[in-house]
Amino acid sequence: MGRDARAARRKGDVWYLTVMNGESPYDGELTLDFLPSGRYRATVATDDGDDRRHIVVRTDKVRGGKKWPVRLLSGGGLLVKLEREG
């Protein structure tokens, strides 16, 4: 069985990223090497703490080509909209 499924798609200058996690929790990093260099505002919908039935939406700042820390619950995941900043 796979550990997770990831997909990134782009429309214009806006990127969309989805990650669906497998059976084991994941506390690590995602590499944003698919993004052109620069700063991005990440709007993130993900599991709320220890309860994957509740979703929280937050914003974060990331850079293209860098690593981004993430924490995913067993069977959880995240959706991200990445928009380039100035």
PDB file with one MODEL, atoms N, CA, C and O in Angstrom:
MODEL        1
ATOM      1  N   MET A   1       0.835  -1.192   0.000  1.00  0.00           N
ATOM      2  CA  MET A   1       0.000   0.000   0.000  1.00  0.00           C
ATOM      3  C   MET A   1       0.870   1.242   0.000  1.00  0.00           C
ATOM      4  O   MET A   1       1.935   1.261   0.618  1.00  0.00           O
ATOM      5  N   GLY A   2       0.423   2.275  -0.689  1.00  0.00           N
ATOM      6  CA  GLY A   2       1.151   3.535  -0.720  1.00  0.00           C
ATOM      7  C   GLY A   2       0.980   4.314   0.565  1.00  0.00           C
ATOM      8  O   GLY A   2       0.032   4.105   1.322  1.00  0.00           O
ATOM      9  N   ARG A   3       1.913   5.209   0.792  1.00  0.00           N
ATOM     10  CA  ARG A   3       1.846   6.034   1.999  1.00  0.00           C
ATOM     11  C   ARG A   3       0.952   7.237   1.820  1.00  0.00           C
ATOM     12  O   ARG A   3       0.245   7.631   2.747  1.00  0.00           O
ATOM     13  N   ASP A   4       0.975   7.832   0.626  1.00  0.00           N
ATOM     14  CA  ASP A   4       0.154   9.018   0.381  1.00  0.00           C
ATOM     15  C   ASP A   4      -0.019   9.221  -1.117  1.00  0.00           C
ATOM     16  O   ASP A   4       0.612   8.547  -1.931  1.00  0.00           O
ATOM     17  N   ALA A   5      -0.880  10.157  -1.457  1.00  0.00           N
ATOM     18  CA  ALA A   5      -1.080  10.555  -2.856  1.00  0.00           C
ATOM     19  C   ALA A   5      -0.971  12.071  -2.905  1.00  0.00           C
ATOM     20  O   ALA A   5      -1.560  12.769  -2.079  1.00  0.00           O
ATOM     21  N   ARG A   6      -0.212  12.582  -3.878  1.00  0.00           N
ATOM     22  CA  ARG A   6      -0.001  14.025  -4.006  1.00  0.00           C
ATOM     23  C   ARG A   6      -0.228  14.440  -5.457  1.00  0.00           C
ATOM     24  O   ARG A   6       0.101  13.705  -6.389  1.00  0.00           O
ATOM     25  N   ALA A   7      -0.793  15.622  -5.627  1.00  0.00           N
ATOM     26  CA  ALA A   7      -0.982  16.163  -6.973  1.00  0.00           C
ATOM     27  C   ALA A   7      -0.882  17.680  -6.910  1.00  0.00           C
ATOM     28  O   ALA A   7      -1.352  18.303  -5.959  1.00  0.00           O
ATOM     29  N   ALA A   8      -0.267  18.267  -7.926  1.00  0.00           N
ATOM     30  CA  ALA A   8      -0.172  19.725  -8.048  1.00  0.00           C
ATOM     31  C   ALA A   8      -0.629  20.104  -9.449  1.00  0.00           C
ATOM     32  O   ALA A   8      -0.235  19.475 -10.431  1.00  0.00           O
ATOM     33  N   ARG A   9      -1.449  21.120  -9.533  1.00  0.00           N
ATOM     34  CA  ARG A   9      -1.940  21.624 -10.821  1.00  0.00           C
ATOM     35  C   ARG A   9      -1.853  23.137 -10.808  1.00  0.00           C
ATOM     36  O   ARG A   9      -1.848  23.759  -9.745  1.00  0.00           O
ATOM     37  N   ARG A  10      -1.784  23.728 -11.995  1.00  0.00           N
ATOM     38  CA  ARG A  10      -1.643  25.174 -12.111  1.00  0.00           C
ATOM     39  C   ARG A  10      -2.685  25.727 -13.070  1.00  0.00           C
ATOM     40  O   ARG A  10      -3.026  25.109 -14.078  1.00  0.00           O
ATOM     41  N   LYS A  11      -3.180  26.912 -12.725  1.00  0.00           N
ATOM     42  CA  LYS A  11      -4.020  27.686 -13.640  1.00  0.00           C
ATOM     43  C   LYS A  11      -3.470  29.104 -13.606  1.00  0.00           C
ATOM     44  O   LYS A  11      -3.619  29.816 -12.613  1.00  0.00           O
ATOM     45  N   GLY A  12      -2.834  29.507 -14.700  1.00  0.00           N
ATOM     46  CA  GLY A  12      -2.164  30.798 -14.712  1.00  0.00           C
ATOM     47  C   GLY A  12      -1.022  30.798 -13.714  1.00  0.00           C
ATOM     48  O   GLY A  12      -0.161  29.919 -13.748  1.00  0.00           O
ATOM     49  N   ASP A  13      -1.011  31.796 -12.814  1.00  0.00           N
ATOM     50  CA  ASP A  13       0.025  31.882 -11.784  1.00  0.00           C
ATOM     51  C   ASP A  13      -0.407  31.281 -10.458  1.00  0.00           C
ATOM     52  O   ASP A  13       0.313  31.401  -9.467  1.00  0.00           O
ATOM     53  N   VAL A  14      -1.554  30.645 -10.417  1.00  0.00           N
ATOM     54  CA  VAL A  14      -2.067  30.058  -9.177  1.00  0.00           C
ATOM     55  C   VAL A  14      -1.894  28.538  -9.237  1.00  0.00           C
ATOM     56  O   VAL A  14      -2.273  27.894 -10.215  1.00  0.00           O
ATOM     57  N   TRP A  15      -1.313  27.982  -8.170  1.00  0.00           N
ATOM     58  CA  TRP A  15      -1.102  26.540  -8.068  1.00  0.00           C
ATOM     59  C   TRP A  15      -2.050  25.955  -7.033  1.00  0.00           C
ATOM     60  O   TRP A  15      -2.409  26.618  -6.059  1.00  0.00           O
ATOM     61  N   TYR A  16      -2.450  24.714  -7.251  1.00  0.00           N
ATOM     62  CA  TYR A  16      -3.307  23.975  -6.327  1.00  0.00           C
ATOM     63  C   TYR A  16      -2.599  22.673  -5.988  1.00  0.00           C
ATOM     64  O   TYR A  16      -2.139  21.959  -6.880  1.00  0.00           O
ATOM     65  N   LEU A  17      -2.511  22.366  -4.706  1.00  0.00           N
ATOM     66  CA  LEU A  17      -1.826  21.175  -4.231  1.00  0.00           C
ATOM     67  C   LEU A  17      -2.777  20.385  -3.346  1.00  0.00           C
ATOM     68  O   LEU A  17      -3.471  20.957  -2.506  1.00  0.00           O
ATOM     69  N   THR A  18      -2.807  19.075  -3.534  1.00  0.00           N
ATOM     70  CA  THR A  18      -3.592  18.215  -2.660  1.00  0.00           C
ATOM     71  C   THR A  18      -2.722  17.050  -2.200  1.00  0.00           C
ATOM     72  O   THR A  18      -1.921  16.508  -2.962  1.00  0.00           O
ATOM     73  N   VAL A  19      -2.900  16.684  -0.942  1.00  0.00           N
ATOM     74  CA  VAL A  19      -2.200  15.531  -0.376  1.00  0.00           C
ATOM     75  C   VAL A  19      -3.223  14.720   0.411  1.00  0.00           C
ATOM     76  O   VAL A  19      -3.910  15.249   1.284  1.00  0.00           O
ATOM     77  N   MET A  20      -3.314  13.437   0.092  1.00  0.00           N
ATOM     78  CA  MET A  20      -4.150  12.512   0.861  1.00  0.00           C
ATOM     79  C   MET A  20      -3.202  11.537   1.538  1.00  0.00           C
ATOM     80  O   MET A  20      -2.428  10.853   0.868  1.00  0.00           O
ATOM     81  N   ASN A  21      -3.258  11.470   2.859  1.00  0.00           N
ATOM     82  CA  ASN A  21      -2.344  10.641   3.626  1.00  0.00           C
ATOM     83  C   ASN A  21      -2.854   9.213   3.764  1.00  0.00           C
ATOM     84  O   ASN A  21      -4.059   8.968   3.704  1.00  0.00           O
ATOM     85  N   GLY A  22      -1.935   8.276   3.949  1.00  0.00           N
ATOM     86  CA  GLY A  22      -2.270   6.866   4.132  1.00  0.00           C
ATOM     87  C   GLY A  22      -2.573   6.530   5.583  1.00  0.00           C
ATOM     88  O   GLY A  22      -3.085   7.362   6.332  1.00  0.00           O
ATOM     89  N   GLU A  23      -2.252   5.308   5.970  1.00  0.00           N
ATOM     90  CA  GLU A  23      -2.621   4.794   7.291  1.00  0.00           C
ATOM     91  C   GLU A  23      -1.800   5.358   8.437  1.00  0.00           C
ATOM     92  O   GLU A  23      -2.298   5.433   9.560  1.00  0.00           O
ATOM     93  N   SER A  24      -0.560   5.756   8.191  1.00  0.00           N
ATOM     94  CA  SER A  24       0.311   6.248   9.267  1.00  0.00           C
ATOM     95  C   SER A  24       0.339   7.769   9.282  1.00  0.00           C
ATOM     96  O   SER A  24       0.372   8.398   8.224  1.00  0.00           O
ATOM     97  N   PRO A  25       0.326   8.370  10.474  1.00  0.00           N
ATOM     98  CA  PRO A  25       0.472   9.824  10.551  1.00  0.00           C
ATOM     99  C   PRO A  25       1.800  10.244   9.915  1.00  0.00           C
ATOM    100  O   PRO A  25       2.758   9.471   9.902  1.00  0.00           O
ATOM    101  N   TYR A  26       1.852  11.465   9.391  1.00  0.00           N
ATOM    102  CA  TYR A  26       3.065  11.971   8.758  1.00  0.00           C
ATOM    103  C   TYR A  26       3.415  13.309   9.378  1.00  0.00           C
ATOM    104  O   TYR A  26       2.600  14.231   9.385  1.00  0.00           O
ATOM    105  N   ASP A  27       4.624  13.415   9.897  1.00  0.00           N
ATOM    106  CA  ASP A  27       5.132  14.660  10.455  1.00  0.00           C
ATOM    107  C   ASP A  27       6.471  14.906   9.777  1.00  0.00           C
ATOM    108  O   ASP A  27       7.492  14.349  10.181  1.00  0.00           O
ATOM    109  N   GLY A  28       6.462  15.737   8.752  1.00  0.00           N
ATOM    110  CA  GLY A  28       7.674  15.933   7.974  1.00  0.00           C
ATOM    111  C   GLY A  28       7.581  17.160   7.097  1.00  0.00           C
ATOM    112  O   GLY A  28       7.061  18.196   7.510  1.00  0.00           O
ATOM    113  N   GLU A  29       8.091  17.037   5.878  1.00  0.00           N
ATOM    114  CA  GLU A  29       8.154  18.175   4.976  1.00  0.00           C
ATOM    115  C   GLU A  29       7.665  17.800   3.581  1.00  0.00           C
ATOM    116  O   GLU A  29       7.757  16.649   3.155  1.00  0.00           O
ATOM    117  N   LEU A  30       7.145  18.801   2.888  1.00  0.00           N
ATOM    118  CA  LEU A  30       6.852  18.690   1.461  1.00  0.00           C
ATOM    119  C   LEU A  30       7.845  19.582   0.733  1.00  0.00           C
ATOM    120  O   LEU A  30       8.109  20.703   1.167  1.00  0.00           O
ATOM    121  N   THR A  31       8.388  19.098  -0.355  1.00  0.00           N
ATOM    122  CA  THR A  31       9.295  19.909  -1.160  1.00  0.00           C
ATOM    123  C   THR A  31       8.486  20.635  -2.232  1.00  0.00           C
ATOM    124  O   THR A  31       7.752  20.014  -3.000  1.00  0.00           O
ATOM    125  N   LEU A  32       8.629  21.931  -2.271  1.00  0.00           N
ATOM    126  CA  LEU A  32       7.875  22.760  -3.214  1.00  0.00           C
ATOM    127  C   LEU A  32       8.698  23.043  -4.463  1.00  0.00           C
ATOM    128  O   LEU A  32       8.724  24.173  -4.952  1.00  0.00           O
ATOM    129  N   ASP A  33       9.373  22.013  -4.980  1.00  0.00           N
ATOM    130  CA  ASP A  33      10.240  22.188  -6.140  1.00  0.00           C
ATOM    131  C   ASP A  33       9.472  22.347  -7.449  1.00  0.00           C
ATOM    132  O   ASP A  33      10.074  22.670  -8.473  1.00  0.00           O
ATOM    133  N   PHE A  34       8.176  22.132  -7.439  1.00  0.00           N
ATOM    134  CA  PHE A  34       7.360  22.334  -8.642  1.00  0.00           C
ATOM    135  C   PHE A  34       7.034  23.812  -8.849  1.00  0.00           C
ATOM    136  O   PHE A  34       6.636  24.212  -9.943  1.00  0.00           O
ATOM    137  N   LEU A  35       7.202  24.628  -7.798  1.00  0.00           N
ATOM    138  CA  LEU A  35       6.905  26.062  -7.893  1.00  0.00           C
ATOM    139  C   LEU A  35       8.094  26.839  -8.444  1.00  0.00           C
ATOM    140  O   LEU A  35       9.236  26.550  -8.086  1.00  0.00           O
ATOM    141  N   PRO A  36       7.849  27.818  -9.308  1.00  0.00           N
ATOM    142  CA  PRO A  36       8.934  28.725  -9.687  1.00  0.00           C
ATOM    143  C   PRO A  36       9.430  29.467  -8.436  1.00  0.00           C
ATOM    144  O   PRO A  36       8.681  29.641  -7.475  1.00  0.00           O
ATOM    145  N   SER A  37      10.682  29.899  -8.456  1.00  0.00           N
ATOM    146  CA  SER A  37      11.212  30.590  -7.286  1.00  0.00           C
ATOM    147  C   SER A  37      10.393  31.840  -6.992  1.00  0.00           C
ATOM    148  O   SER A  37       9.820  32.449  -7.896  1.00  0.00           O
ATOM    149  N   GLY A  38      10.346  32.209  -5.737  1.00  0.00           N
ATOM    150  CA  GLY A  38       9.595  33.375  -5.303  1.00  0.00           C
ATOM    151  C   GLY A  38       8.788  33.070  -4.062  1.00  0.00           C
ATOM    152  O   GLY A  38       8.806  31.955  -3.540  1.00  0.00           O
ATOM    153  N   ARG A  39       8.076  34.091  -3.599  1.00  0.00           N
ATOM    154  CA  ARG A  39       7.234  33.965  -2.400  1.00  0.00           C
ATOM    155  C   ARG A  39       5.796  33.694  -2.799  1.00  0.00           C
ATOM    156  O   ARG A  39       5.305  34.186  -3.815  1.00  0.00           O
ATOM    157  N   TYR A  40       5.127  32.891  -1.963  1.00  0.00           N
ATOM    158  CA  TYR A  40       3.735  32.534  -2.222  1.00  0.00           C
ATOM    159  C   TYR A  40       2.928  32.613  -0.929  1.00  0.00           C
ATOM    160  O   TYR A  40       3.435  32.338   0.159  1.00  0.00           O
ATOM    161  N   ARG A  41       1.667  32.993  -1.075  1.00  0.00           N
ATOM    162  CA  ARG A  41       0.709  32.899   0.029  1.00  0.00           C
ATOM    163  C   ARG A  41      -0.008  31.571  -0.144  1.00  0.00           C
ATOM    164  O   ARG A  41      -0.593  31.299  -1.193  1.00  0.00           O
ATOM    165  N   ALA A  42       0.043  30.753   0.888  1.00  0.00           N
ATOM    166  CA  ALA A  42      -0.602  29.445   0.863  1.00  0.00           C
ATOM    167  C   ALA A  42      -1.875  29.502   1.700  1.00  0.00           C
ATOM    168  O   ALA A  42      -1.810  29.760   2.902  1.00  0.00           O
ATOM    169  N   THR A  43      -3.025  29.267   1.084  1.00  0.00           N
ATOM    170  CA  THR A  43      -4.282  29.116   1.807  1.00  0.00           C
ATOM    171  C   THR A  43      -4.492  27.617   1.954  1.00  0.00           C
ATOM    172  O   THR A  43      -4.631  26.899   0.964  1.00  0.00           O
ATOM    173  N   VAL A  44      -4.514  27.147   3.209  1.00  0.00           N
ATOM    174  CA  VAL A  44      -4.457  25.720   3.506  1.00  0.00           C
ATOM    175  C   VAL A  44      -5.731  25.261   4.210  1.00  0.00           C
ATOM    176  O   VAL A  44      -6.143  25.865   5.200  1.00  0.00           O
ATOM    177  N   ALA A  45      -6.354  24.201   3.710  1.00  0.00           N
ATOM    178  CA  ALA A  45      -7.464  23.529   4.397  1.00  0.00           C
ATOM    179  C   ALA A  45      -6.925  22.167   4.823  1.00  0.00           C
ATOM    180  O   ALA A  45      -6.485  21.376   3.988  1.00  0.00           O
ATOM    181  N   THR A  46      -6.962  21.903   6.122  1.00  0.00           N
ATOM    182  CA  THR A  46      -6.381  20.660   6.636  1.00  0.00           C
ATOM    183  C   THR A  46      -7.108  20.199   7.889  1.00  0.00           C
ATOM    184  O   THR A  46      -8.001  20.877   8.396  1.00  0.00           O
ATOM    185  N   ASP A  47      -6.705  19.031   8.375  1.00  0.00           N
ATOM    186  CA  ASP A  47      -7.303  18.467   9.579  1.00  0.00           C
ATOM    187  C   ASP A  47      -7.057  19.369  10.780  1.00  0.00           C
ATOM    188  O   ASP A  47      -6.030  20.042  10.861  1.00  0.00           O
ATOM    189  N   ASP A  48      -8.000  19.378  11.705  1.00  0.00           N
ATOM    190  CA  ASP A  48      -7.917  20.191  12.907  1.00  0.00           C
ATOM    191  C   ASP A  48      -7.296  19.369  14.039  1.00  0.00           C
ATOM    192  O   ASP A  48      -7.976  18.552  14.660  1.00  0.00           O
ATOM    193  N   GLY A  49      -6.014  19.585  14.305  1.00  0.00           N
ATOM    194  CA  GLY A  49      -5.354  18.913  15.427  1.00  0.00           C
ATOM    195  C   GLY A  49      -5.387  17.407  15.333  1.00  0.00           C
ATOM    196  O   GLY A  49      -4.751  16.819  14.459  1.00  0.00           O
ATOM    197  N   ASP A  50      -6.134  16.773  16.238  1.00  0.00           N
ATOM    198  CA  ASP A  50      -6.210  15.312  16.286  1.00  0.00           C
ATOM    199  C   ASP A  50      -7.529  14.770  15.769  1.00  0.00           C
ATOM    200  O   ASP A  50      -7.820  13.591  15.968  1.00  0.00           O
ATOM    201  N   ASP A  51      -8.336  15.591  15.111  1.00  0.00           N
ATOM    202  CA  ASP A  51      -9.648  15.150  14.645  1.00  0.00           C
ATOM    203  C   ASP A  51      -9.800  15.455  13.155  1.00  0.00           C
ATOM    204  O   ASP A  51     -10.038  16.601  12.774  1.00  0.00           O
ATOM    205  N   ARG A  52      -9.663  14.432  12.319  1.00  0.00           N
ATOM    206  CA  ARG A  52      -9.733  14.667  10.870  1.00  0.00           C
ATOM    207  C   ARG A  52     -11.148  14.945  10.377  1.00  0.00           C
ATOM    208  O   ARG A  52     -11.339  15.259   9.202  1.00  0.00           O
ATOM    209  N   ARG A  53     -12.141  14.834  11.255  1.00  0.00           N
ATOM    210  CA  ARG A  53     -13.512  15.170  10.865  1.00  0.00           C
ATOM    211  C   ARG A  53     -13.740  16.679  10.849  1.00  0.00           C
ATOM    212  O   ARG A  53     -14.713  17.156  10.265  1.00  0.00           O
ATOM    213  N   HIS A  54     -12.852  17.423  11.485  1.00  0.00           N
ATOM    214  CA  HIS A  54     -12.945  18.878  11.519  1.00  0.00           C
ATOM    215  C   HIS A  54     -11.847  19.468  10.658  1.00  0.00           C
ATOM    216  O   HIS A  54     -10.696  19.038  10.723  1.00  0.00           O
ATOM    217  N   ILE A  55     -12.205  20.448   9.856  1.00  0.00           N
ATOM    218  CA  ILE A  55     -11.283  21.085   8.933  1.00  0.00           C
ATOM    219  C   ILE A  55     -11.043  22.523   9.367  1.00  0.00           C
ATOM    220  O   ILE A  55     -11.976  23.226   9.755  1.00  0.00           O
ATOM    221  N   VAL A  56      -9.802  22.952   9.303  1.00  0.00           N
ATOM    222  CA  VAL A  56      -9.456  24.344   9.565  1.00  0.00           C
ATOM    223  C   VAL A  56      -8.836  24.932   8.308  1.00  0.00           C
ATOM    224  O   VAL A  56      -8.199  24.227   7.524  1.00  0.00           O
ATOM    225  N   VAL A  57      -9.030  26.237   8.125  1.00  0.00           N
ATOM    226  CA  VAL A  57      -8.436  26.953   6.998  1.00  0.00           C
ATOM    227  C   VAL A  57      -7.514  28.011   7.588  1.00  0.00           C
ATOM    228  O   VAL A  57      -7.907  28.774   8.471  1.00  0.00           O
ATOM    229  N   ARG A  58      -6.285  28.045   7.089  1.00  0.00           N
ATOM    230  CA  ARG A  58      -5.308  29.009   7.578  1.00  0.00           C
ATOM    231  C   ARG A  58      -4.466  29.487   6.398  1.00  0.00           C
ATOM    232  O   ARG A  58      -4.518  28.909   5.312  1.00  0.00           O
ATOM    233  N   THR A  59      -3.696  30.541   6.621  1.00  0.00           N
ATOM    234  CA  THR A  59      -2.771  31.006   5.590  1.00  0.00           C
ATOM    235  C   THR A  59      -1.346  30.872   6.107  1.00  0.00           C
ATOM    236  O   THR A  59      -1.091  30.901   7.311  1.00  0.00           O
ATOM    237  N   ASP A  60      -0.438  30.726   5.168  1.00  0.00           N
ATOM    238  CA  ASP A  60       0.972  30.551   5.489  1.00  0.00           C
ATOM    239  C   ASP A  60       1.774  31.210   4.378  1.00  0.00           C
ATOM    240  O   ASP A  60       1.234  31.483   3.306  1.00  0.00           O
ATOM    241  N   LYS A  61       3.038  31.466   4.612  1.00  0.00           N
ATOM    242  CA  LYS A  61       3.956  31.995   3.599  1.00  0.00           C
ATOM    243  C   LYS A  61       4.947  30.891   3.264  1.00  0.00           C
ATOM    244  O   LYS A  61       5.507  30.258   4.160  1.00  0.00           O
ATOM    245  N   VAL A  62       5.163  30.660   1.971  1.00  0.00           N
ATOM    246  CA  VAL A  62       6.115  29.643   1.525  1.00  0.00           C
ATOM    247  C   VAL A  62       6.945  30.219   0.383  1.00  0.00           C
ATOM    248  O   VAL A  62       6.619  31.269  -0.170  1.00  0.00           O
ATOM    249  N   ARG A  63       8.023  29.514   0.040  1.00  0.00           N
ATOM    250  CA  ARG A  63       8.888  29.908  -1.071  1.00  0.00           C
ATOM    251  C   ARG A  63       9.026  28.748  -2.032  1.00  0.00           C
ATOM    252  O   ARG A  63       9.173  27.597  -1.619  1.00  0.00           O
ATOM    253  N   GLY A  64       8.978  29.057  -3.316  1.00  0.00           N
ATOM    254  CA  GLY A  64       9.155  28.044  -4.341  1.00  0.00           C
ATOM    255  C   GLY A  64      10.522  27.384  -4.227  1.00  0.00           C
ATOM    256  O   GLY A  64      11.523  28.060  -3.989  1.00  0.00           O
ATOM    257  N   GLY A  65      10.567  26.060  -4.396  1.00  0.00           N
ATOM    258  CA  GLY A  65      11.808  25.313  -4.338  1.00  0.00           C
ATOM    259  C   GLY A  65      12.259  24.937  -2.946  1.00  0.00           C
ATOM    260  O   GLY A  65      13.236  24.202  -2.807  1.00  0.00           O
ATOM    261  N   LYS A  66      11.593  25.407  -1.917  1.00  0.00           N
ATOM    262  CA  LYS A  66      11.991  25.131  -0.531  1.00  0.00           C
ATOM    263  C   LYS A  66      11.156  24.003   0.061  1.00  0.00           C
ATOM    264  O   LYS A  66      10.207  23.524  -0.560  1.00  0.00           O
ATOM    265  N   LYS A  67      11.520  23.588   1.265  1.00  0.00           N
ATOM    266  CA  LYS A  67      10.761  22.571   1.992  1.00  0.00           C
ATOM    267  C   LYS A  67       9.763  23.268   2.911  1.00  0.00           C
ATOM    268  O   LYS A  67      10.022  24.360   3.417  1.00  0.00           O
ATOM    269  N   TRP A  68       8.620  22.620   3.116  1.00  0.00           N
ATOM    270  CA  TRP A  68       7.534  23.184   3.913  1.00  0.00           C
ATOM    271  C   TRP A  68       7.099  22.138   4.929  1.00  0.00           C
ATOM    272  O   TRP A  68       6.694  21.045   4.533  1.00  0.00           O
ATOM    273  N   PRO A  69       7.168  22.435   6.239  1.00  0.00           N
ATOM    274  CA  PRO A  69       6.774  21.446   7.251  1.00  0.00           C
ATOM    275  C   PRO A  69       5.260  21.213   7.252  1.00  0.00           C
ATOM    276  O   PRO A  69       4.476  22.159   7.173  1.00  0.00           O
ATOM    277  N   VAL A  70       4.862  19.937   7.344  1.00  0.00           N
ATOM    278  CA  VAL A  70       3.447  19.575   7.414  1.00  0.00           C
ATOM    279  C   VAL A  70       3.257  18.459   8.432  1.00  0.00           C
ATOM    280  O   VAL A  70       4.172  17.686   8.715  1.00  0.00           O
ATOM    281  N   ARG A  71       2.052  18.399   8.970  1.00  0.00           N
ATOM    282  CA  ARG A  71       1.656  17.322   9.876  1.00  0.00           C
ATOM    283  C   ARG A  71       0.317  16.798   9.391  1.00  0.00           C
ATOM    284  O   ARG A  71      -0.661  17.542   9.326  1.00  0.00           O
ATOM    285  N   LEU A  72       0.274  15.511   9.049  1.00  0.00           N
ATOM    286  CA  LEU A  72      -0.949  14.899   8.541  1.00  0.00           C
ATOM    287  C   LEU A  72      -1.369  13.748   9.436  1.00  0.00           C
ATOM    288  O   LEU A  72      -0.541  12.939   9.855  1.00  0.00           O
ATOM    289  N   LEU A  73      -2.648  13.683   9.721  1.00  0.00           N
ATOM    290  CA  LEU A  73      -3.190  12.591  10.519  1.00  0.00           C
ATOM    291  C   LEU A  73      -3.320  11.332   9.676  1.00  0.00           C
ATOM    292  O   LEU A  73      -3.293  11.400   8.447  1.00  0.00           O
ATOM    293  N   SER A  74      -3.457  10.204  10.319  1.00  0.00           N
ATOM    294  CA  SER A  74      -3.750   8.955   9.619  1.00  0.00           C
ATOM    295  C   SER A  74      -5.055   9.122   8.855  1.00  0.00           C
ATOM    296  O   SER A  74      -6.082   9.463   9.443  1.00  0.00           O
ATOM    297  N   GLY A  75      -5.022   8.886   7.559  1.00  0.00           N
ATOM    298  CA  GLY A  75      -6.215   9.046   6.742  1.00  0.00           C
ATOM    299  C   GLY A  75      -6.608  10.491   6.479  1.00  0.00           C
ATOM    300  O   GLY A  75      -7.672  10.749   5.915  1.00  0.00           O
ATOM    301  N   GLY A  76      -5.771  11.431   6.877  1.00  0.00           N
ATOM    302  CA  GLY A  76      -6.072  12.852   6.693  1.00  0.00           C
ATOM    303  C   GLY A  76      -5.493  13.385   5.401  1.00  0.00           C
ATOM    304  O   GLY A  76      -5.136  12.628   4.498  1.00  0.00           O
ATOM    305  N   GLY A  77      -5.409  14.702   5.331  1.00  0.00           N
ATOM    306  CA  GLY A  77      -4.850  15.310   4.135  1.00  0.00           C
ATOM    307  C   GLY A  77      -4.903  16.812   4.196  1.00  0.00           C
ATOM    308  O   GLY A  77      -5.217  17.405   5.228  1.00  0.00           O
ATOM    309  N   LEU A  78      -4.582  17.427   3.050  1.00  0.00           N
ATOM    310  CA  LEU A  78      -4.658  18.879   2.963  1.00  0.00           C
ATOM    311  C   LEU A  78      -4.904  19.305   1.528  1.00  0.00           C
ATOM    312  O   LEU A  78      -4.588  18.591   0.577  1.00  0.00           O
ATOM    313  N   LEU A  79      -5.482  20.500   1.406  1.00  0.00           N
ATOM    314  CA  LEU A  79      -5.676  21.178   0.119  1.00  0.00           C
ATOM    315  C   LEU A  79      -5.023  22.545   0.255  1.00  0.00           C
ATOM    316  O   LEU A  79      -5.176  23.213   1.278  1.00  0.00           O
ATOM    317  N   VAL A  80      -4.296  22.959  -0.776  1.00  0.00           N
ATOM    318  CA  VAL A  80      -3.579  24.218  -0.711  1.00  0.00           C
ATOM    319  C   VAL A  80      -3.761  25.002  -2.004  1.00  0.00           C
ATOM    320  O   VAL A  80      -3.671  24.449  -3.101  1.00  0.00           O
ATOM    321  N   LYS A  81      -4.015  26.290  -1.859  1.00  0.00           N
ATOM    322  CA  LYS A  81      -4.020  27.227  -2.984  1.00  0.00           C
ATOM    323  C   LYS A  81      -2.796  28.125  -2.804  1.00  0.00           C
ATOM    324  O   LYS A  81      -2.658  28.796  -1.781  1.00  0.00           O
ATOM    325  N   LEU A  82      -1.912  28.137  -3.798  1.00  0.00           N
ATOM    326  CA  LEU A  82      -0.659  28.892  -3.715  1.00  0.00           C
ATOM    327  C   LEU A  82      -0.696  30.043  -4.713  1.00  0.00           C
ATOM    328  O   LEU A  82      -0.810  29.840  -5.922  1.00  0.00           O
ATOM    329  N   GLU A  83      -0.597  31.266  -4.173  1.00  0.00           N
ATOM    330  CA  GLU A  83      -0.642  32.470  -5.006  1.00  0.00           C
ATOM    331  C   GLU A  83       0.648  33.264  -4.836  1.00  0.00           C
ATOM    332  O   GLU A  83       1.076  33.559  -3.720  1.00  0.00           O
ATOM    333  N   ARG A  84       1.256  33.601  -5.969  1.00  0.00           N
ATOM    334  CA  ARG A  84       2.521  34.349  -5.926  1.00  0.00           C
ATOM    335  C   ARG A  84       2.290  35.724  -5.308  1.00  0.00           C
ATOM    336  O   ARG A  84       1.293  36.390  -5.586  1.00  0.00           O
ATOM    337  N   GLU A  85       3.239  36.132  -4.460  1.00  0.00           N
ATOM    338  CA  GLU A  85       3.195  37.463  -3.856  1.00  0.00           C
ATOM    339  C   GLU A  85       4.123  38.390  -4.612  1.00  0.00           C
ATOM    340  O   GLU A  85       5.248  38.027  -4.954  1.00  0.00           O
ATOM    341  N   GLY A  86       3.630  39.600  -4.869  1.00  0.00           N
ATOM    342  CA  GLY A  86       4.360  40.669  -5.518  1.00  0.00           C
ATOM    343  C   GLY A  86       5.651  40.310  -6.058  1.00  0.00           C
ATOM    344  O   GLY A  86       6.339  41.156  -6.627  1.00  0.00           O
TER     345      GLY A  86
ENDMDL
END
